[in-house]
Amino acid sequence: MARTTVSFDSAGISIAGHLYTPDAPAPGPRPALVVGHPGTSVKEQASGTYARRMAERGFVTLAFDAAYQGESGGLPRGLEDPGQRVEDFKAAVSYLTTLDGVDAGRVGLLGICASGGYSLAAAGGDHRVQAVATVCGVDVARQFRLGADGTQDPAVFQSLLDTAAQARTAAARGEDPGVMTVFPRTAEEAHALGGRHSTEGFEYYCTPRGRHERSAKFLAWQSVDKLASFDAFHAVPLIAPRPLLQIVGSRAVTSWMAVEIHQRATGPKELHWIEGASHVDLYDKEQYIDPAVDKLTDFYTTCLTADR
């Protein structure tokens, strides 16, 4: 398996990616997957892990940094723009279709965490995508509005919108708008802010377990009001008749979103549970990634066969 550094254009923004190519010879062009990363993450973390593992199973895979994040271009840094995130997926598909070793008729999407929701929206509007799967997928806009477990007091998001509005006004006056801090200084502070889910995120992103220097520890305040009106779920019925697989940890506090997506899907669909796994466990823990990759391999091998 070879990894190549690549770049491609997404609505005028240069997107940085890693292209993973199987070493074994193939009789013809291979099926390919676009792999998207969680919110605040980069291609060297969970998405890179899954891209590498799926390349080892015979797929050409492309993991990329979202616009405004990682090694990709775009200002302001740390902006979470849902519309651009969806466009990044479509642009990645376009890039793959230009490669000689890729079968342009056999391209799938794989979204992890926040990219799970974005991959649904991208697949709904792009018929070049033949299959879509998510791992611990969420609609990050819903997570902001309702909380990871869906029980957040509405006043929390209203307060964030107040601060985002103030930041826009400050920027218009030439003042520093500041940024929204995503991770506090300690695991204890993380738990106080968001319970077990926040603690797990801190343990992955802020410790040697998964930390990366380019992984964002903040978001631009404009992200908040852009997320206010985004809804990844509206596109779910448009995916049919193409197949949808969701892989979810049985202990994930975010799993209620996967259940709702499954209920909205009108085509071939499967909600596959990984027993004992939390949301973040599926980022890097081999005892949970191994069965997830096995399931993904079966899914894409079936859905991206040459005779479909």
Buried (B, 14 or more C-beta within 10 A) or exposed (E): BEBEEBBBEBBEBEBBBBBBBBEEEEEEBBBBBBBBBBBBBBBBBBBBBBBBBBBBBBBBBBBBBBBBBBBBBBEBBBBBBBEBBBBBBBBBBBBBBEBEBBBBEBBBBBBBBBBBBBBBBBBBEBEEBBBBBBBBBBBBBBBBBBBBBBEBEEEEBEEBBEBBEEBBEBBEEEEEBBBBEBBBEEBEBBBEBBBBBBBBBBBBBBEEEBEBEBBBBBBBBBBBBBBBEBBBBEBBEBBBEBBBBBBBBEBBBBBBBBEBBBEBBEEBBBBBBBEEBBBBBBBBBEEBBEBBBEBBBEBBEEBBEEEE
